[in-house]
Amino acid sequence: MNNLSQATRVELQKARRSRMPLVTLAAFSLAPLAGGFFMFVLKDPQLAQRMGMISMKAQIVAGTADWPTYMSVLAQATAIGGILLFSLITSWVFGREFADHTINDLLALPTPRSTIVLAKFGLVMLWSVLLTAAIILIGLGVGALLDLPPAPAAVLQESTITVTVTALLTILLLTPIAFTASAGRGYLPPMGAALLTLLLAQLVAAAGWGEYFPWSIPALYSGMAGPDYAGMGAISFLILILVSFSGMLATIAWWELADQG
């Protein structure tokens, strides 16, 4: 446990000394800002048209300018954007050791390799959770600035829970990305895998099998496919958890057993 705390502190220091936290915060902040843009357009289409903005697409995508719609857009943006942004974080945390040529020095430390992997996973989870909390707060601030129609506290609470759970489901799917970053020895393979899973998630969901494909489940939970998937069964979440656990075991096994050269 002492080794784990020390390894975690080292990983935190690496992140704190880089620009990546600010870069990822700025990137993820686009989600509530884009949602706020749609709400602005929907709230006053005539003004938006006079300003040269196009309201038709926003009308189709978002619906009406209110808190439930705005939070639904934020949840969907978290599901789709989270796959890419959280994967970028995972790629950086696991892949930078190879890009910076520090992997051999890291593995020469007396700290068990499994402890190093767990520390990295802890950093990825903490980083992703803090980003999620930040965009929820930014989203609430943007909604208040737009003066959206008042909504009951229960509605806002339920919407916030939806965004949070959507993010957590997406975070659980980062373990295969960590394995790809490790086995691929860098940044590009895991980001390619993230793009592939995002594409497959859209295709499988469109084919009607999304509730059985783990990378489609966060988006379906967020409400992207409408009420048809509102009753996803326990099997969907069990599949997602099994994939997450398998990815973690595979990553630990690779660090423990693979020839690092």
Secondary structure as UniProt FT lines:
FT   HELIX           2..16
FT   HELIX           20..28
FT   HELIX           30..43
FT   HELIX           45..50
FT   TURN            51..52
FT   HELIX           56..62
FT   HELIX           67..99
FT   TURN            100..101
FT   HELIX           103..107
FT   HELIX           113..145
FT   TURN            146..147
FT   HELIX           153..172
FT   TURN            173..174
FT   HELIX           175..183
FT   TURN            184..185
FT   HELIX           188..206
FT   TURN            207..208
FT   HELIX           210..212
FT   HELIX           214..216
FT   HELIX           217..222
FT   TURN            223..225
FT   HELIX           227..229
FT   TURN            230..231
FT   HELIX           234..257
//
